[in-house]
Amino acid sequence: MINKERAINKFLELVQIDSVSFNERDVAEYLINHFSELGYEVLEDKISNERVPLSNTGNVIVKIPGKGALATEETLILEAHMDTVEPGNGVKPLMTEDGKYIVSDGSTILGADDKAGIAQILEVEAVLRENDLAHPPLEFLFTIGEEVAILGAFAVDTNLLQGKIAFVLDGSGGPGTAIIGGPDYYDITGQIIGKAAHAGVAPDSGISSIQVMAEAISNMKLLKIDENTTTNIGKVICDYPTNVIPESTTFALEVRSLDQESGKKQLDHIVEELQNAANKFGAKLKYDINQSLYAYHHSEDNPVIQRYKQMCERHNLEYQGLVMRGGTDVSGLTFNGIDAIVLAAGGEYGHELQERLIIDEFLENTQQVLWLVTE
């Protein structure tokens, strides 16, 4: 029932609407106008915009009443994010000569992450409406700021949503693939404050902040900590003339873990080594910790996984439940009490200039979404 030409054309139309993070308004207006003209209730999530004031819009929510024999079943949420990464303005999509892929002209990303997910939702709604298919009540949630710390999903006004089960259309791979787990993610930023002195005349009177930082790093467990936990230092900045004992060094690092206890233990370890080094040399330590993702790992008996696995069984799809260390809107939805998993949308090489849409997978994945909401 999926209309191949229509689905592809919608995708092509969407990727040409600029929507780099915090500038999603044009896509939001497109969706508001599209669904309003079809007569559906469309809500602008103003609370999310207040909580993410850098964005020029809020989340968009569309209410689709249930129909037929499934009209009284529980509400299902289909979700995709509106924003893209840089360079994402002025996308010029092209179909490859073999007709298998859609790519950009190479000067920008394509935006399949996550315009493919939005196009899937648009096509599923069109098929439901054209064929008068029975389906449960549906809510379409289009979020802001996913690419910059999952902001829209965390900030969503849950008072506007009835559904407690969500399928986030944002992954790679073919039908049957679902992301069912994600990490805790901590950003640790800070400053070592030592004491400036002349490096040649009075080095003993100074405290080298970079030496303190080096001491801390030498005692840290870094990179792969265990099967669930990683740590990486991204920035150590100390910029002084060589004849000055450097007074200040700033740093930024991350800890991410699929296990809450392991992640917290590693976070405590990092802070402890920073403090130990500062104490050893008589320096001061200032730091901030920001947790932007919260670990989740749905059990196999979770309702959202059960619904998906049953659909896979009915259609002879090989179910693969994956756990990833990257962030998705599932983190924000789960934090807000909504059980969610990520389903493949059909994109590949996200965030790269080589990003592309695998057309057959995009269409097959759209079909599995239709099965999910009609059976």
C-alpha positions in Angstrom: 0.0 0.0 0.0 3.0 2.3 0.4 3.1 4.8 -2.5 6.8 4.7 -3.4 6.8 7.8 -5.6 4.9 9.9 -3.1 7.0 8.8 -0.1 10.2 9.6 -2.0 8.9 13.0 -3.2 7.9 13.9 0.3 11.4 13.1 1.5 13.0 15.2 -1.3 10.7 18.1 -0.4 11.5 17.9 3.4 15.3 17.8 3.0 15.2 21.0 1.1 13.6 22.8 4.0 16.4 24.2 6.2 16.1 23.1 9.8 19.5 23.1 11.5 19.2 22.8 15.3 17.4 25.8 16.8 16.1 26.9 13.4 13.3 24.3 12.9 10.5 26.8 12.4 10.1 26.3 8.6 9.7 22.5 9.0 7.3 23.1 12.0 5.2 25.4 9.8 5.2 22.9 7.0 3.9 20.1 9.3 1.4 22.4 11.0 -0.1 23.5 7.7 -0.1 20.0 6.2 -2.0 18.3 9.1 -4.2 21.3 9.8 -5.4 21.3 6.1 -6.3 17.6 6.6 -8.5 18.6 9.5 -6.5 17.1 12.4 -5.9 18.7 15.8 -2.4 20.2 15.7 -0.7 21.5 18.9 2.3 23.7 19.2 4.2 22.6 22.3 4.9 26.0 23.7 6.3 24.6 27.0 9.1 22.9 25.0 10.0 26.3 23.4 10.1 28.0 26.8 12.4 25.2 28.1 14.5 25.4 24.9 14.5 29.2 24.3 17.3 29.1 21.7 15.0 27.4 19.3 12.7 29.4 17.1 9.8 26.9 17.6 8.6 24.2 19.9 7.7 20.6 19.4 4.7 19.9 17.1 2.1 17.3 18.1 -0.6 16.0 15.8 -3.7 14.0 17.1 -5.1 11.3 14.8 -8.4 9.8 16.1 -8.7 6.0 16.1 -10.7 4.3 13.5 -12.7 1.1 13.1 -12.2 -2.0 15.2 -8.9 -0.6 16.7 -10.3 2.8 17.7 -10.5 2.1 21.4 -7.0 0.6 21.7 -4.3 2.5 23.6 -2.8 5.5 21.8 0.5 5.0 20.0 3.1 7.7 19.4 5.1 8.0 16.2 8.1 10.3 16.7 10.8 12.0 14.6 13.0 15.0 15.1 12.9 18.1 12.9 16.4 19.4 13.3 19.6 18.5 11.4 23.3 19.0 12.0 25.6 21.4 10.2 26.2 21.9 7.3 22.5 21.4 6.7 21.3 24.5 4.9 20.7 24.6 1.2 20.5 20.8 0.7 20.4 19.8 -3.0 19.3 16.1 -3.1 20.2 13.9 -6.0 19.2 10.3 -6.9 22.2 8.1 -7.8 22.3 6.7 -11.4 21.4 3.2 -10.2 18.3 4.5 -8.5 19.3 2.9 -5.1 20.2 6.0 -3.1 19.4 9.6 -2.5 22.5 11.8 -1.7 23.3 15.4 -1.4 25.5 17.3 -3.9 28.4 16.8 -1.4 28.5 20.4 0.0 26.0 19.5 2.8 24.7 16.6 4.7 21.5 15.1 3.3 19.3 15.3 6.3 17.9 11.8 6.2 18.6 12.1 9.9 15.8 12.6 10.5 13.7 13.8 7.5 13.4 10.2 6.6 11.5 9.6 9.8 9.2 12.5 9.1 8.5 11.3 5.6 7.6 7.9 6.9 5.0 9.4 9.2 3.6 11.5 6.4 3.3 8.5 4.2 1.7 6.2 6.8 -0.9 8.8 7.6 -1.7 9.2 3.8 -2.1 5.4 3.4 -4.4 5.2 6.5 -6.6 8.0 5.2 -6.8 6.9 1.6 -7.6 3.3 2.4 -9.8 4.0 5.4 -7.8 1.5 7.5 -8.6 0.7 11.1 -6.0 1.9 13.5 -5.7 3.0 17.2 -5.5 6.6 18.2 -2.2 8.1 17.0 -0.1 11.0 18.1 2.7 12.3 15.9 5.4 14.0 17.8 8.0 16.1 15.9 10.7 17.4 18.2 13.3 20.2 18.3 16.9 20.1 19.3 17.6 16.3 19.1 21.0 16.9 17.6 22.0 19.2 20.5 21.4 17.0 23.6 17.9 15.6 22.9 16.4 18.9 24.1 12.9 18.7 22.6 12.2 15.2 23.9 13.3 16.0 27.4 11.4 19.3 27.3 8.1 17.9 25.9 4.9 19.0 27.6 3.6 15.5 28.6 0.2 17.0 29.4 -0.3 17.2 25.6 0.3 13.5 25.1 -2.0 10.6 25.9 0.2 7.8 24.5 2.6 5.8 26.7 4.2 3.8 23.9 6.3 5.4 21.2 8.2 4.4 18.1 11.0 6.8 17.3 11.8 6.7 13.6 15.4 7.6 13.4 17.7 4.6 13.2 19.7 2.9 10.5 19.3 -0.7 9.2 16.4 -2.6 7.8 13.0 -3.9 9.1 13.3 -5.8 12.3 16.0 -3.6 13.8 15.3 -1.8 17.0 17.4 0.2 19.4 16.2 -0.8 22.9 18.9 0.6 25.1 21.1 3.7 25.5 23.6 5.3 27.9 23.9 7.7 30.8 26.0 10.6 29.5 27.9 13.1 31.6 29.8 16.2 30.4 32.5 17.3 32.9 34.0 20.7 32.2 36.2 22.7 34.5 39.4 24.6 35.3 42.6 24.0 37.2 43.9 27.2 38.9 47.5 27.3 39.8 49.8 30.2 40.4 51.7 32.2 37.7 55.4 32.8 38.0 58.4 33.5 35.8 59.5 30.2 34.4 63.2 31.1 34.4 63.6 33.4 37.4 61.2 31.9 40.0 59.7 28.6 38.9 59.5 27.2 42.4 57.1 30.0 43.4 54.6 29.0 40.8 52.0 26.2 40.5 51.8 24.8 37.0 48.1 24.2 36.2 49.1 22.0 33.2 51.3 19.9 35.4 48.4 19.4 37.7 46.2 18.4 34.8 48.9 16.0 33.5 49.1 14.4 37.0 45.3 13.9 37.0 45.2 12.4 33.5 48.1 10.0 34.3 46.0 8.5 37.1 42.7 8.3 35.2 41.2 5.2 33.7 40.3 6.3 30.2 38.7 5.2 26.9 37.1 1.7 27.4 36.5 1.2 31.1 34.4 -2.0 30.9 31.9 -3.4 28.5 29.4 -0.8 29.4 31.4 2.3 30.1 33.7 4.7 28.2 35.5 7.9 29.1 37.2 10.4 26.7 39.0 13.7 27.2 38.1 16.1 24.4 39.8 19.3 25.4 42.7 20.5 27.5 43.5 24.1 26.9 46.5 26.0 28.3 47.9 28.9 26.3 50.7 30.8 27.8 54.2 32.0 26.8 56.9 29.5 27.6 58.4 31.8 30.1 55.3 31.9 32.3 54.2 29.1 34.7 50.6 28.6 33.4 48.1 29.6 36.0 44.9 28.2 34.4 44.1 25.1 32.4 40.6 24.3 31.2 39.3 20.9 30.3 36.3 19.0 28.9 35.6 15.3 29.0 32.8 12.8 28.9 31.7 9.7 30.7 29.0 7.5 29.1 27.7 4.1 30.3 24.9 1.7 29.7 25.0 0.8 33.4 24.0 3.5 35.9 26.2 2.2 38.7 29.3 1.8 36.5 28.9 5.2 35.0 28.5 6.9 38.4 31.5 5.0 39.7 33.6 6.2 36.8 32.4 9.8 37.2 33.4 9.7 40.8 36.8 8.4 39.8 37.4 11.2 37.4 36.5 13.9 39.9 38.6 12.2 42.6 41.7 12.1 40.4 41.3 15.8 39.5 40.9 16.8 43.1 43.8 14.6 44.2 46.1 16.2 41.7 45.0 19.7 42.7 45.6 18.9 46.4 49.0 17.5 45.7 50.3 20.7 44.1 48.3 23.2 46.1 46.1 24.2 43.1 42.3 24.9 43.0 39.8 22.8 41.1 36.5 24.2 39.6 34.2 21.9 37.7 30.7 21.4 36.4 28.9 18.1 35.7 26.0 18.0 33.3 24.0 14.8 32.6 22.3 15.1 29.2 21.3 11.4 28.7 19.8 8.9 31.1 20.5 5.2 30.7 17.6 2.9 29.7 17.5 -0.8 28.6 14.1 -2.1 28.1 13.4 -5.7 29.1 12.0 -8.1 26.6 8.6 -8.1 28.3 8.3 -4.3 27.9 5.0 -3.5 26.1 6.7 -1.5 23.3 9.1 -4.3 22.6 6.4 -7.0 22.7 4.3 -5.0 20.2 7.2 -4.7 17.9 8.4 -8.3 18.2 4.9 -9.6 17.5 4.7 -7.6 14.3 8.1 -9.0 13.3 6.9 -12.5 13.9 3.7 -12.0 11.8 5.7 -10.8 8.9 8.7 -13.1 9.2 11.1 -10.3 10.1 14.3 -11.2 12.0 14.1 -9.1 15.2 17.3 -7.5 16.4 17.3 -5.6 19.7 20.4 -3.4 19.8 21.9 -1.3 22.5 23.8 1.8 21.5 26.1 4.4 23.2 24.8 7.3 21.2 21.9 9.5 22.1 18.4 9.4 20.6 15.0 11.0 21.6 14.2 7.7 23.4 16.3 9.0 26.3 14.1 12.0 26.7 10.8 10.1 26.2 11.8 7.4 28.6 12.8 10.1 31.1 9.3 11.4 30.7 7.6 8.1 31.4 7.0 7.0 27.8 8.2 3.6 26.8 10.0 4.0 23.4 12.3 2.3 21.0 14.1 3.5 17.9 13.2 1.9 14.5 15.2 2.2 11.3 14.2 5.0 9.0 16.5 4.1 6.1 19.4 6.6 6.3 23.1 5.8 6.4 26.3 7.7 7.3 24.4 10.3 9.3 26.2 13.6 10.1 28.6 13.0 7.2 28.7 14.7 3.8 28.4 11.1 2.4 25.0 10.7 4.1 22.5 8.9 2.0 19.0 7.4 2.0 18.8 3.7 1.0 15.6 3.9 -0.9 14.5 0.2 -0.6 15.1 0.2 3.1 13.3 3.5 3.6 10.2 2.1 1.9 10.4 -1.3 3.7 10.8 0.5 7.0 7.8 2.6 6.2 5.8 -0.5 5.5 6.7 -2.0 8.9 5.4 1.2 10.6 2.2 0.8 8.8 1.9 -2.8 10.0 2.6 -1.6 13.6 -0.3 0.8 13.6 -2.9 -1.3 11.7 -2.6 -4.7 13.4 
